[in-house]
């Protein structure tokens, strides 16, 4: 059953050193910054983080990187104009990097959630990303073998959730949250508001409650003195 929480530190309790943590967001859109800040305070280290990019500026994921908690990044866009935290760590040899094309990244997590053992994908064939990898020609086109990415924990952001744990998203903030929720052993979602069961339109629910273990109610957190 999904637990609805008002305390940020309780929301991330129990995340262990060495965990693989899936962190939603496309840049800052859909980034669960409150949960990431709580993870920094919680102290888990030697993490493998899976996200679309490697942090922006000095907040959210970038702050987790700056705190020295991440051993390895798996992402699609490790560099952009404001990725100075990751750039500095990488050039200093203090963090590992695995680059995965964006669509493949999403599909590898979706495969984990769907119980798919592996799949073939044409993206990356003929590039350094496919070196040493198993390939197969399918329908006249070369494909590279890809394996699922499963997380110990997923930290995601949604627009609203109900007390059962069903989630709805807002526009581009939806991005990686739904596939990450299915791919993790423990899924923790921060939401702008929590409503009673039955108040969300069932046709609008994107992530069903079966995939969500904890919800952090940001409206309650912000209202706490």
N, CA and C atoms as a LAMMPS dump frame, in Angstrom:
ITEM: TIMESTEP
0
ITEM: NUMBER OF ATOMS
675
ITEM: BOX BOUNDS ff ff ff
-5.0000000000000000e+02 5.0000000000000000e+02
-5.0000000000000000e+02 5.0000000000000000e+02
-5.0000000000000000e+02 5.0000000000000000e+02
ITEM: ATOMS id mol type element x y z
1 1 1 N 0.834 -1.193 0
2 1 2 C 0 0 0
3 1 3 C 0.874 1.249 0
4 2 1 N 0.48 2.254 -0.766
5 2 2 C 1.243 3.486 -0.849
6 2 3 C 1.138 4.281 0.442
7 3 1 N 2.277 4.77 0.921
8 3 2 C 2.306 5.624 2.112
9 3 3 C 2.352 7.078 1.657
10 4 1 N 1.465 7.905 2.195
11 4 2 C 1.462 9.338 1.92
12 4 3 C 2.176 10.025 3.079
13 5 1 N 3.238 10.761 2.764
14 5 2 C 4.112 11.327 3.786
15 5 3 C 4.139 12.846 3.709
16 6 1 N 4.393 13.468 4.843
17 6 2 C 4.536 14.916 4.925
18 6 3 C 5.972 15.319 5.242
19 7 1 N 6.804 14.359 5.584
20 7 2 C 8.171 14.619 6.008
21 7 3 C 9.15 14.195 4.903
22 8 1 N 9.978 15.121 4.439
23 8 2 C 10.869 14.828 3.313
24 8 3 C 11.92 13.786 3.678
25 9 1 N 12.436 13.846 4.898
26 9 2 C 13.475 12.893 5.284
27 9 3 C 12.91 11.487 5.434
28 10 1 N 11.677 11.375 5.911
29 10 2 C 11.034 10.07 6.006
30 10 3 C 10.804 9.477 4.617
31 11 1 N 10.571 10.342 3.64
32 11 2 C 10.284 9.859 2.287
33 11 3 C 11.455 9.096 1.685
34 12 1 N 12.692 9.476 2.017
35 12 2 C 13.865 8.823 1.429
36 12 3 C 14.578 7.904 2.408
37 13 1 N 13.967 7.635 3.537
38 13 2 C 14.589 6.775 4.547
39 13 3 C 14.855 5.384 3.973
40 14 1 N 15.996 4.823 4.339
41 14 2 C 16.305 3.449 3.963
42 14 3 C 17.027 3.274 2.647
43 15 1 N 17.266 4.337 1.892
44 15 2 C 18.033 4.204 0.647
45 15 3 C 19.477 3.882 1.019
46 16 1 N 20.002 2.811 0.465
47 16 2 C 21.291 2.288 0.898
48 16 3 C 22.443 2.764 0.018
49 17 1 N 23.643 2.762 0.602
50 17 2 C 24.85 3.019 -0.173
51 17 3 C 24.941 2.006 -1.318
52 18 1 N 25.426 2.466 -2.47
53 18 2 C 25.6 1.572 -3.613
54 18 3 C 24.339 1.346 -4.428
55 19 1 N 23.25 2.028 -4.083
56 19 2 C 21.986 1.833 -4.805
57 19 3 C 22.055 2.418 -6.207
58 20 1 N 21.248 1.846 -7.097
59 20 2 C 20.988 2.449 -8.401
60 20 3 C 19.711 3.262 -8.271
61 21 1 N 19.832 4.577 -8.503
62 21 2 C 18.717 5.501 -8.284
63 21 3 C 18.306 6.114 -9.624
64 22 1 N 17.062 5.909 -10.011
65 22 2 C 16.501 6.505 -11.219
66 22 3 C 15.902 7.852 -10.819
67 23 1 N 16.339 8.924 -11.478
68 23 2 C 15.868 10.265 -11.13
69 23 3 C 15.209 10.89 -12.346
70 24 1 N 13.92 11.192 -12.221
71 24 2 C 13.164 11.747 -13.331
72 24 3 C 13.58 13.165 -13.667
73 25 1 N 13.075 13.635 -14.789
74 25 2 C 13.34 15.011 -15.184
75 25 3 C 13.927 15.112 -16.578
76 26 1 N 13.545 16.173 -17.276
77 26 2 C 14.117 16.541 -18.566
78 26 3 C 14.68 17.934 -18.346
79 27 1 N 15.979 18.003 -17.973
80 27 2 C 16.462 19.224 -17.378
81 27 3 C 15.776 19.353 -16.029
82 28 1 N 15.229 20.529 -15.747
83 28 2 C 14.529 20.721 -14.475
84 28 3 C 13.039 20.397 -14.57
85 29 1 N 12.517 20.152 -15.764
86 29 2 C 11.108 19.793 -15.909
87 29 3 C 10.886 18.377 -15.396
88 30 1 N 10.12 18.262 -14.335
89 30 2 C 9.876 16.951 -13.756
90 30 3 C 10.968 16.477 -12.826
91 31 1 N 11.946 17.324 -12.513
92 31 2 C 13.014 16.953 -11.582
93 31 3 C 12.457 16.928 -10.148
94 32 1 N 12.6 15.828 -9.417
95 32 2 C 12.105 15.745 -8.04
96 32 3 C 13.084 16.389 -7.058
97 33 1 N 13.264 17.698 -7.174
98 33 2 C 14.331 18.384 -6.439
99 33 3 C 14.197 18.236 -4.932
100 34 1 N 12.965 18.253 -4.419
101 34 2 C 12.781 18.123 -2.972
102 34 3 C 13.264 16.765 -2.484
103 35 1 N 12.975 15.718 -3.23
104 35 2 C 13.432 14.387 -2.86
105 35 3 C 14.951 14.273 -2.994
106 36 1 N 15.518 14.881 -4.022
107 36 2 C 16.974 14.828 -4.201
108 36 3 C 17.665 15.55 -3.049
109 37 1 N 17.142 16.7 -2.654
110 37 2 C 17.714 17.413 -1.507
111 37 3 C 17.65 16.557 -0.246
112 38 1 N 16.544 15.842 -0.069
113 38 2 C 16.412 14.962 1.085
114 38 3 C 17.407 13.809 1.015
115 39 1 N 17.663 13.308 -0.187
116 39 2 C 18.639 12.235 -0.359
117 39 3 C 20.039 12.714 0.014
118 40 1 N 20.351 13.966 -0.313
119 40 2 C 21.642 14.523 0.081
120 40 3 C 21.766 14.523 1.603
121 41 1 N 20.732 14.966 2.296
122 41 2 C 20.763 14.967 3.758
123 41 3 C 20.82 13.547 4.323
124 42 1 N 20.153 12.625 3.639
125 42 2 C 20.091 11.249 4.127
126 42 3 C 21.468 10.596 4.138
127 43 1 N 22.313 10.935 3.167
128 43 2 C 23.702 10.514 3.223
129 43 3 C 24.101 9.314 2.399
130 44 1 N 23.179 8.659 1.694
131 44 2 C 23.557 7.504 0.877
132 44 3 C 24.62 7.909 -0.146
133 45 1 N 25.618 7.038 -0.337
134 45 2 C 26.727 7.371 -1.218
135 45 3 C 27.057 6.194 -2.126
136 46 1 N 28.055 6.384 -3
137 46 2 C 28.473 5.355 -3.964
138 46 3 C 27.3 4.961 -4.865
139 47 1 N 26.501 5.958 -5.233
140 47 2 C 25.282 5.705 -5.998
141 47 3 C 25.566 5.628 -7.492
142 48 1 N 24.775 4.834 -8.189
143 48 2 C 24.677 4.902 -9.65
144 48 3 C 23.373 5.625 -9.947
145 49 1 N 23.468 6.742 -10.656
146 49 2 C 22.28 7.544 -10.946
147 49 3 C 21.944 7.442 -12.423
148 50 1 N 20.687 7.171 -12.724
149 50 2 C 20.181 7.107 -14.091
150 50 3 C 19.24 8.28 -14.286
151 51 1 N 19.539 9.14 -15.255
152 51 2 C 18.708 10.303 -15.512
153 51 3 C 18.919 10.737 -16.959
154 52 1 N 18.061 11.623 -17.429
155 52 2 C 18.194 12.085 -18.803
156 52 3 C 19.491 12.845 -19.011
157 53 1 N 19.856 13.713 -18.062
158 53 2 C 21.089 14.477 -18.173
159 53 3 C 21.809 14.457 -16.828
160 54 1 N 22.955 15.118 -16.769
161 54 2 C 23.821 15.012 -15.591
162 54 3 C 23.761 16.255 -14.715
163 55 1 N 22.596 16.835 -14.591
164 55 2 C 22.42 17.943 -13.668
165 55 3 C 22.482 19.3 -14.331
166 56 1 N 21.794 20.261 -13.723
167 56 2 C 21.754 21.636 -14.222
168 56 3 C 22.147 22.593 -13.109
169 57 1 N 23.074 23.473 -13.405
170 57 2 C 23.47 24.479 -12.427
171 57 3 C 24.018 23.849 -11.165
172 58 1 N 23.515 24.296 -10.029
173 58 2 C 24.012 23.814 -8.739
174 58 3 C 22.918 23.187 -7.884
175 59 1 N 21.733 22.961 -8.453
176 59 2 C 20.616 22.452 -7.666
177 59 3 C 20.191 21.07 -8.145
178 60 1 N 19.315 20.423 -7.378
179 60 2 C 18.788 19.124 -7.779
180 60 3 C 19.889 18.096 -7.943
181 61 1 N 19.891 17.399 -9.054
182 61 2 C 20.876 16.358 -9.319
183 61 3 C 22.296 16.903 -9.262
184 62 1 N 22.513 18.127 -9.753
185 62 2 C 23.852 18.719 -9.708
186 62 3 C 24.347 18.833 -8.271
187 63 1 N 23.463 19.161 -7.35
188 63 2 C 23.852 19.256 -5.943
189 63 3 C 24.24 17.891 -5.382
190 64 1 N 23.524 16.834 -5.8
191 64 2 C 23.876 15.478 -5.379
192 64 3 C 25.258 15.099 -5.894
193 65 1 N 25.545 15.468 -7.129
194 65 2 C 26.872 15.218 -7.698
195 65 3 C 27.944 15.988 -6.933
196 66 1 N 27.668 17.257 -6.658
197 66 2 C 28.64 18.101 -5.96
198 66 3 C 28.939 17.583 -4.558
199 67 1 N 27.966 16.912 -3.965
200 67 2 C 28.163 16.356 -2.626
201 67 3 C 29.026 15.098 -2.638
202 68 1 N 29.403 14.637 -3.824
203 68 2 C 30.276 13.48 -3.936
204 68 3 C 29.601 12.154 -3.674
205 69 1 N 28.303 12.107 -3.87
206 69 2 C 27.55 10.883 -3.54
207 69 3 C 27.408 9.916 -4.712
208 70 1 N 27.772 10.351 -5.922
209 70 2 C 27.495 9.552 -7.118
210 70 3 C 28.783 8.96 -7.676
211 71 1 N 28.794 7.645 -7.82
212 71 2 C 29.942 6.952 -8.395
213 71 3 C 29.872 6.915 -9.913
214 72 1 N 28.63 6.764 -10.435
215 72 2 C 28.474 6.594 -11.879
216 72 3 C 27.199 7.256 -12.344
217 73 1 N 27.269 7.927 -13.503
218 73 2 C 26.095 8.492 -14.169
219 73 3 C 25.787 7.667 -15.406
220 74 1 N 24.516 7.324 -15.572
221 74 2 C 24.016 6.736 -16.817
222 74 3 C 23.012 7.725 -17.366
223 75 1 N 23.301 8.343 -18.51
224 75 2 C 22.423 9.399 -19.005
225 75 3 C 22.605 9.574 -20.513
226 76 1 N 21.757 10.407 -21.089
227 76 2 C 21.811 10.688 -22.522
228 76 3 C 22.568 11.969 -22.841
229 77 1 N 22.444 12.967 -21.978
230 77 2 C 23.054 14.277 -22.243
231 77 3 C 23.903 14.708 -21.05
232 78 1 N 25.159 14.239 -20.987
233 78 2 C 25.99 14.585 -19.838
234 78 3 C 26.492 16.027 -19.856
235 79 1 N 26.431 16.674 -21.03
236 79 2 C 26.984 18.021 -21.126
237 79 3 C 25.971 18.981 -21.729
238 80 1 N 25.828 20.117 -21.085
239 80 2 C 25.092 21.243 -21.625
240 80 3 C 25.708 22.502 -21.023
241 81 1 N 25.146 23.655 -21.32
242 81 2 C 25.806 24.903 -20.93
243 81 3 C 25.968 25.062 -19.423
244 82 1 N 25.09 24.426 -18.632
245 82 2 C 25.159 24.6 -17.18
246 82 3 C 25.492 23.305 -16.445
247 83 1 N 26.288 22.434 -17.092
248 83 2 C 26.641 21.15 -16.471
249 83 3 C 28.031 21.197 -15.849
250 84 1 N 28.413 22.347 -15.277
251 84 2 C 29.782 22.505 -14.796
252 84 3 C 30.122 21.573 -13.644
253 85 1 N 29.147 21.177 -12.838
254 85 2 C 29.454 20.263 -11.737
255 85 3 C 29.898 18.914 -12.282
256 86 1 N 29.097 18.347 -13.192
257 86 2 C 29.481 17.054 -13.766
258 86 3 C 30.776 17.174 -14.554
259 87 1 N 30.92 18.224 -15.354
260 87 2 C 32.131 18.399 -16.152
261 87 3 C 33.377 18.361 -15.276
262 88 1 N 33.331 19.084 -14.168
263 88 2 C 34.484 19.128 -13.274
264 88 3 C 34.799 17.771 -12.68
265 89 1 N 33.787 17.053 -12.245
266 89 2 C 33.996 15.727 -11.663
267 89 3 C 34.536 14.751 -12.696
268 90 1 N 33.978 14.802 -13.905
269 90 2 C 34.383 13.847 -14.94
270 90 3 C 35.827 14.079 -15.361
271 91 1 N 36.189 15.322 -15.582
272 91 2 C 37.552 15.622 -16.02
273 91 3 C 38.574 15.369 -14.912
274 92 1 N 38.117 15.36 -13.674
275 92 2 C 38.999 15.042 -12.549
276 92 3 C 39.064 13.54 -12.276
277 93 1 N 38.319 12.756 -13.058
278 93 2 C 38.316 11.314 -12.878
279 93 3 C 37.587 10.846 -11.634
280 94 1 N 36.635 11.658 -11.155
281 94 2 C 35.939 11.336 -9.916
282 94 3 C 34.562 10.716 -10.132
283 95 1 N 34.17 10.515 -11.384
284 95 2 C 32.862 9.921 -11.664
285 95 3 C 32.927 9.141 -12.966
286 96 1 N 32.223 8.02 -13.024
287 96 2 C 32.129 7.226 -14.243
288 96 3 C 30.924 7.686 -15.063
289 97 1 N 30.972 7.403 -16.355
290 97 2 C 29.896 7.816 -17.251
291 97 3 C 29.57 6.714 -18.24
292 98 1 N 28.267 6.449 -18.381
293 98 2 C 27.763 5.593 -19.457
294 98 3 C 26.736 6.404 -20.237
295 99 1 N 27.03 6.654 -21.511
296 99 2 C 26.118 7.422 -22.355
297 99 3 C 25.178 6.462 -23.065
298 100 1 N 23.89 6.743 -22.977
299 100 2 C 22.863 5.912 -23.612
300 100 3 C 21.947 6.833 -24.412
301 101 1 N 21.72 6.562 -25.705
302 101 2 C 20.79 7.392 -26.483
303 101 3 C 19.442 7.515 -25.773
304 102 1 N 18.793 8.657 -25.91
305 102 2 C 17.622 8.966 -25.1
306 102 3 C 16.497 7.942 -25.243
307 103 1 N 16.145 7.602 -26.477
308 103 2 C 15.084 6.622 -26.679
309 103 3 C 15.453 5.262 -26.124
310 104 1 N 16.722 4.888 -26.282
311 104 2 C 17.191 3.61 -25.754
312 104 3 C 17.162 3.611 -24.24
313 105 1 N 17.513 4.748 -23.631
314 105 2 C 17.467 4.861 -22.171
315 105 3 C 16.056 4.605 -21.653
316 106 1 N 15.078 5.261 -22.273
317 106 2 C 13.685 5.066 -21.862
318 106 3 C 13.252 3.614 -22.077
319 107 1 N 13.644 3.033 -23.207
320 107 2 C 13.222 1.672 -23.513
321 107 3 C 13.891 0.651 -22.598
322 108 1 N 15.134 0.904 -22.201
323 108 2 C 15.803 -0.021 -21.289
324 108 3 C 15.099 -0.048 -19.93
325 109 1 N 14.621 1.103 -19.486
326 109 2 C 13.865 1.118 -18.235
327 109 3 C 12.486 0.507 -18.412
328 110 1 N 11.851 0.791 -19.549
329 110 2 C 10.54 0.183 -19.818
330 110 3 C 10.661 -1.334 -19.86
331 111 1 N 11.752 -1.827 -20.443
332 111 2 C 11.976 -3.271 -20.511
333 111 3 C 12.107 -3.874 -19.115
334 112 1 N 12.782 -3.152 -18.227
335 112 2 C 12.908 -3.644 -16.846
336 112 3 C 11.539 -3.77 -16.197
337 113 1 N 10.689 -2.765 -16.396
338 113 2 C 9.36 -2.798 -15.811
339 113 3 C 8.463 -3.859 -16.407
340 114 1 N 8.712 -4.185 -17.682
341 114 2 C 7.877 -5.166 -18.379
342 114 3 C 8.405 -6.587 -18.264
343 115 1 N 9.552 -6.752 -17.618
344 115 2 C 10.11 -8.092 -17.465
345 115 3 C 10.756 -8.642 -18.719
346 116 1 N 11.205 -7.756 -19.603
347 116 2 C 11.856 -8.171 -20.846
348 116 3 C 13.349 -8.359 -20.579
349 117 1 N 13.887 -9.518 -20.961
350 117 2 C 15.27 -9.844 -20.642
351 117 3 C 16.292 -9.03 -21.39
352 118 1 N 16.009 -8.684 -22.629
353 118 2 C 16.902 -7.879 -23.466
354 118 3 C 16.165 -7.59 -24.766
355 119 1 N 16.694 -6.653 -25.551
356 119 2 C 16.079 -6.352 -26.838
357 119 3 C 17.15 -5.815 -27.79
358 120 1 N 16.855 -5.872 -29.085
359 120 2 C 17.767 -5.354 -30.101
360 120 3 C 17.275 -3.996 -30.596
361 121 1 N 18.217 -3.069 -30.786
362 121 2 C 17.874 -1.706 -31.188
363 121 3 C 18.904 -1.208 -32.2
364 122 1 N 18.494 -0.535 -33.276
365 122 2 C 19.449 -0.061 -34.279
366 122 3 C 20.221 1.183 -33.86
367 123 1 N 19.753 1.902 -32.856
368 123 2 C 20.405 3.143 -32.459
369 123 3 C 21.801 2.871 -31.906
370 124 1 N 22.773 3.592 -32.396
371 124 2 C 24.137 3.461 -31.912
372 124 3 C 25.002 2.519 -32.723
373 125 1 N 24.408 1.753 -33.637
374 125 2 C 25.195 0.838 -34.473
375 125 3 C 26.211 1.637 -35.287
376 126 1 N 27.443 1.147 -35.311
377 126 2 C 28.486 1.811 -36.077
378 126 3 C 29.176 2.943 -35.339
379 127 1 N 28.814 3.166 -34.069
380 127 2 C 29.439 4.215 -33.263
381 127 3 C 30.193 3.578 -32.097
382 128 1 N 30.893 4.428 -31.341
383 128 2 C 31.638 3.938 -30.186
384 128 3 C 30.713 3.323 -29.135
385 129 1 N 29.454 3.732 -29.121
386 129 2 C 28.512 3.203 -28.144
387 129 3 C 28.242 1.714 -28.343
388 130 1 N 28.493 1.206 -29.54
389 130 2 C 28.204 -0.196 -29.838
390 130 3 C 29.46 -1.07 -29.842
391 131 1 N 30.613 -0.497 -29.555
392 131 2 C 31.854 -1.276 -29.596
393 131 3 C 31.833 -2.401 -28.565
394 132 1 N 32.18 -3.603 -29.03
395 132 2 C 32.223 -4.757 -28.146
396 132 3 C 30.87 -5.328 -27.777
397 133 1 N 29.821 -4.82 -28.385
398 133 2 C 28.474 -5.269 -28.059
399 133 3 C 27.99 -6.298 -29.088
400 134 1 N 27.119 -7.174 -28.65
401 134 2 C 26.527 -8.151 -29.559
402 134 3 C 25.605 -7.443 -30.549
403 135 1 N 25.736 -7.776 -31.831
404 135 2 C 24.87 -7.194 -32.853
405 135 3 C 24.217 -8.304 -33.669
406 136 1 N 23.096 -7.952 -34.287
407 136 2 C 22.38 -8.913 -35.13
408 136 3 C 21.705 -8.137 -36.254
409 137 1 N 21.72 -8.733 -37.43
410 137 2 C 21.043 -8.125 -38.57
411 137 3 C 19.603 -8.617 -38.596
412 138 1 N 18.664 -7.676 -38.506
413 138 2 C 17.246 -7.993 -38.5
414 138 3 C 16.577 -7.234 -39.632
415 139 1 N 15.951 -7.975 -40.542
416 139 2 C 15.268 -7.361 -41.682
417 139 3 C 16.211 -6.441 -42.458
418 140 1 N 17.461 -6.895 -42.593
419 140 2 C 18.431 -6.168 -43.396
420 140 3 C 19.102 -4.994 -42.707
421 141 1 N 18.814 -4.806 -41.412
422 141 2 C 19.387 -3.669 -40.685
423 141 3 C 20.084 -4.162 -39.424
424 142 1 N 21.275 -3.645 -39.151
425 142 2 C 22.021 -4.064 -37.971
426 142 3 C 21.403 -3.473 -36.702
427 143 1 N 21.386 -4.306 -35.654
428 143 2 C 20.876 -3.906 -34.352
429 143 3 C 21.881 -4.303 -33.279
430 144 1 N 21.904 -3.555 -32.18
431 144 2 C 22.771 -3.872 -31.048
432 144 3 C 21.912 -4.359 -29.881
433 145 1 N 22.441 -5.319 -29.139
434 145 2 C 21.698 -5.891 -28.014
435 145 3 C 21.747 -4.936 -26.817
436 146 1 N 20.597 -4.655 -26.251
437 146 2 C 20.49 -3.765 -25.088
438 146 3 C 19.84 -4.518 -23.929
439 147 1 N 20.338 -4.247 -22.729
440 147 2 C 19.804 -4.891 -21.537
441 147 3 C 18.989 -3.898 -20.702
442 148 1 N 18.032 -4.386 -19.931
443 148 2 C 17.202 -3.49 -19.113
444 148 3 C 18.026 -2.743 -18.067
445 149 1 N 17.53 -1.592 -17.671
446 149 2 C 18.075 -0.856 -16.531
447 149 3 C 17.039 -0.911 -15.422
448 150 1 N 17.383 -1.567 -14.338
449 150 2 C 16.475 -1.691 -13.189
450 150 3 C 17.036 -0.868 -12.041
451 151 1 N 16.189 -0.127 -11.375
452 151 2 C 16.619 0.689 -10.254
453 151 3 C 16.259 0.069 -8.917
454 152 1 N 17.108 0.325 -7.937
455 152 2 C 16.73 -0.002 -6.564
456 152 3 C 15.673 0.99 -6.078
457 153 1 N 15.84 2.247 -6.534
458 153 2 C 14.947 3.325 -6.124
459 153 3 C 14.656 4.207 -7.33
460 154 1 N 13.429 4.709 -7.444
461 154 2 C 13.087 5.753 -8.41
462 154 3 C 12.589 6.969 -7.642
463 155 1 N 13.165 8.128 -7.948
464 155 2 C 12.681 9.397 -7.413
465 155 3 C 12.056 10.161 -8.568
466 156 1 N 10.754 10.423 -8.491
467 156 2 C 10.056 11.07 -9.586
468 156 3 C 9.17 12.191 -9.053
469 157 1 N 8.722 13.04 -9.973
470 157 2 C 7.807 14.136 -9.622
471 157 3 C 6.546 14.009 -10.457
472 158 1 N 5.398 14.216 -9.814
473 158 2 C 4.12 14.201 -10.512
474 158 3 C 3.321 15.434 -10.108
475 159 1 N 2.297 15.736 -10.891
476 159 2 C 1.482 16.913 -10.583
477 159 3 C 0.557 16.651 -9.394
478 160 1 N -0.082 15.504 -9.399
479 160 2 C -1.012 15.168 -8.318
480 160 3 C -1.039 13.655 -8.134
481 161 1 N -1.431 13.264 -6.94
482 161 2 C -1.603 11.856 -6.644
483 161 3 C -2.772 11.685 -5.693
484 162 1 N -3.357 10.491 -5.678
485 162 2 C -4.398 10.246 -4.685
486 162 3 C -3.83 9.365 -3.571
487 163 1 N -4.628 9.128 -2.54
488 163 2 C -4.129 8.421 -1.368
489 163 3 C -3.87 6.938 -1.623
490 164 1 N -4.325 6.439 -2.758
491 164 2 C -3.979 5.074 -3.139
492 164 3 C -2.62 5.005 -3.817
493 165 1 N -2.146 6.162 -4.365
494 165 2 C -0.851 6.196 -5.028
495 165 3 C -0.913 6.387 -6.528
496 166 1 N -2.099 6.581 -7.094
497 166 2 C -2.213 6.855 -8.524
498 166 3 C -1.658 8.251 -8.83
499 167 1 N -0.988 8.401 -9.962
500 167 2 C -0.32 9.658 -10.294
501 167 3 C -0.765 10.213 -11.642
502 168 1 N -0.856 11.542 -11.705
503 168 2 C -1.04 12.248 -12.977
504 168 3 C 0.085 13.277 -13.093
505 169 1 N 0.439 13.59 -14.327
506 169 2 C 1.566 14.484 -14.6
507 169 3 C 1.074 15.708 -15.367
508 170 1 N 1.941 16.708 -15.438
509 170 2 C 1.59 17.928 -16.155
510 170 3 C 2.576 18.168 -17.289
511 171 1 N 2.083 18.052 -18.515
512 171 2 C 2.835 18.405 -19.723
513 171 3 C 4.205 17.716 -19.753
514 172 1 N 5.287 18.474 -20.081
515 172 2 C 6.593 17.831 -20.263
516 172 3 C 7.192 17.303 -18.97
517 173 1 N 6.63 17.675 -17.824
518 173 2 C 7.118 17.115 -16.561
519 173 3 C 6.824 15.621 -16.455
520 174 1 N 6.043 15.114 -17.394
521 174 2 C 5.753 13.672 -17.422
522 174 3 C 6.994 12.869 -17.794
523 175 1 N 7.73 13.283 -18.783
524 175 2 C 8.947 12.668 -19.34
525 175 3 C 9.264 11.253 -18.844
526 176 1 N 10.282 11.074 -18.003
527 176 2 C 10.746 9.73 -17.646
528 176 3 C 10.044 9.12 -16.44
529 177 1 N 9.234 9.895 -15.737
530 177 2 C 8.618 9.396 -14.513
531 177 3 C 7.866 8.088 -14.66
532 178 1 N 6.982 7.954 -15.653
533 178 2 C 6.198 6.723 -15.756
534 178 3 C 7.027 5.459 -15.951
535 179 1 N 8.055 5.508 -16.82
536 179 2 C 8.85 4.285 -17.012
537 179 3 C 9.734 4.013 -15.811
538 180 1 N 10.217 5.056 -15.166
539 180 2 C 11.055 4.848 -13.98
540 180 3 C 10.25 4.217 -12.855
541 181 1 N 9.001 4.625 -12.709
542 181 2 C 8.163 4.066 -11.649
543 181 3 C 8.005 2.559 -11.792
544 182 1 N 7.944 2.076 -13.016
545 182 2 C 7.766 0.638 -13.235
546 182 3 C 9.069 -0.131 -13.091
547 183 1 N 10.212 0.554 -13.201
548 183 2 C 11.502 -0.124 -13.286
549 183 3 C 12.229 -0.226 -11.959
550 184 1 N 11.667 0.317 -10.883
551 184 2 C 12.372 0.366 -9.606
552 184 3 C 11.706 -0.526 -8.56
553 185 1 N 12.517 -1.029 -7.646
554 185 2 C 11.997 -1.805 -6.528
555 185 3 C 11.219 -0.918 -5.568
556 186 1 N 11.715 0.31 -5.357
557 186 2 C 11.075 1.278 -4.474
558 186 3 C 10.856 2.569 -5.251
559 187 1 N 9.605 2.985 -5.419
560 187 2 C 9.285 4.216 -6.142
561 187 3 C 8.74 5.254 -5.178
562 188 1 N 9.377 6.427 -5.201
563 188 2 C 9 7.531 -4.333
564 188 3 C 8.661 8.723 -5.217
565 189 1 N 7.474 9.275 -5.056
566 189 2 C 7.017 10.381 -5.898
567 189 3 C 6.726 11.602 -5.045
568 190 1 N 7.235 12.763 -5.482
569 190 2 C 6.794 14.013 -4.872
570 190 3 C 5.686 14.577 -5.745
571 191 1 N 4.619 15.067 -5.113
572 191 2 C 3.473 15.581 -5.862
573 191 3 C 3.078 16.944 -5.308
574 192 1 N 2.498 17.777 -6.178
575 192 2 C 2.082 19.109 -5.741
576 192 3 C 0.89 19.047 -4.795
577 193 1 N 0.043 18.044 -4.973
578 193 2 C -1.112 17.924 -4.082
579 193 3 C -1.579 16.478 -4.048
580 194 1 N -2.196 16.117 -2.943
581 194 2 C -2.758 14.782 -2.77
582 194 3 C -4.263 14.921 -2.608
583 195 1 N -5.015 14.104 -3.346
584 195 2 C -6.469 14.135 -3.27
585 195 3 C -6.962 12.787 -2.757
586 196 1 N -8.225 12.746 -2.431
587 196 2 C -8.806 11.504 -1.947
588 196 3 C -8.959 10.498 -3.091
589 197 1 N -8.965 9.23 -2.746
590 197 2 C -9.166 8.183 -3.742
591 197 3 C -10.49 8.401 -4.459
592 198 1 N -10.466 8.324 -5.771
593 198 2 C -11.662 8.513 -6.574
594 198 3 C -11.788 9.905 -7.165
595 199 1 N -10.971 10.867 -6.689
596 199 2 C -11.065 12.229 -7.202
597 199 3 C -10.324 12.42 -8.527
598 200 1 N -9.348 11.587 -8.796
599 200 2 C -8.652 11.679 -10.075
600 200 3 C -9.47 10.966 -11.148
601 201 1 N -9.531 11.557 -12.329
602 201 2 C -10.191 10.906 -13.455
603 201 3 C -9.393 9.651 -13.812
604 202 1 N -9.984 8.476 -13.736
605 202 2 C -9.246 7.251 -14.053
606 202 3 C -8.616 7.278 -15.442
607 203 1 N -9.264 7.97 -16.389
608 203 2 C -8.714 8.047 -17.738
609 203 3 C -7.466 8.905 -17.804
610 204 1 N -7.224 9.737 -16.774
611 204 2 C -6.062 10.622 -16.765
612 204 3 C -4.886 10.042 -15.984
613 205 1 N -5.122 8.962 -15.251
614 205 2 C -4.045 8.362 -14.459
615 205 3 C -3 7.746 -15.393
616 206 1 N -1.747 8.148 -15.196
617 206 2 C -0.654 7.636 -16.027
618 206 3 C 0.099 6.525 -15.302
619 207 1 N 0.408 6.755 -14.038
620 207 2 C 1.102 5.744 -13.239
621 207 3 C 0.137 5.166 -12.208
622 208 1 N -0.252 3.902 -12.349
623 208 2 C -1.167 3.29 -11.381
624 208 3 C -0.488 3.077 -10.032
625 209 1 N -1.307 3.015 -8.996
626 209 2 C -0.797 2.934 -7.632
627 209 3 C 0.056 1.703 -7.367
628 210 1 N -0.118 0.656 -8.146
629 210 2 C 0.641 -0.575 -7.911
630 210 3 C 2.146 -0.349 -8.032
631 211 1 N 2.548 0.72 -8.753
632 211 2 C 3.968 1.001 -8.948
633 211 3 C 4.525 2.004 -7.945
634 212 1 N 3.714 2.566 -7.088
635 212 2 C 4.144 3.67 -6.227
636 212 3 C 4.124 3.235 -4.764
637 213 1 N 5.263 3.383 -4.095
638 213 2 C 5.385 2.953 -2.704
639 213 3 C 5.209 4.098 -1.714
640 214 1 N 5.737 5.282 -2.061
641 214 2 C 5.649 6.43 -1.163
642 214 3 C 5.311 7.681 -1.973
643 215 1 N 4.474 8.528 -1.392
644 215 2 C 4.174 9.831 -1.975
645 215 3 C 4.524 10.905 -0.955
646 216 1 N 5.297 11.892 -1.396
647 216 2 C 5.583 13.056 -0.567
648 216 3 C 4.643 14.176 -0.99
649 217 1 N 3.793 14.603 -0.078
650 217 2 C 2.804 15.642 -0.353
651 217 3 C 3.463 17.01 -0.16
652 218 1 N 3.857 17.662 -1.256
653 218 2 C 4.558 18.936 -1.165
654 218 3 C 3.69 20.034 -0.569
655 219 1 N 2.374 19.967 -0.795
656 219 2 C 1.504 20.996 -0.222
657 219 3 C 1.526 20.946 1.304
658 220 1 N 1.639 19.771 1.869
659 220 2 C 1.724 19.624 3.322
660 220 3 C 3.091 20.048 3.836
661 221 1 N 4.131 19.728 3.056
662 221 2 C 5.495 20.116 3.455
663 221 3 C 5.617 21.626 3.499
664 222 1 N 5.094 22.306 2.456
665 222 2 C 5.19 23.76 2.38
666 222 3 C 4.347 24.446 3.442
667 223 1 N 3.282 23.764 3.919
668 223 2 C 2.408 24.358 4.921
669 223 3 C 2.937 24.172 6.337
670 224 1 N 3.955 23.308 6.498
671 224 2 C 4.49 23.064 7.833
672 224 3 C 5.334 24.25 8.297
673 225 1 N 5.087 24.783 9.49
674 225 2 C 5.837 25.938 9.991
675 225 3 C 7.323 25.629 10.116
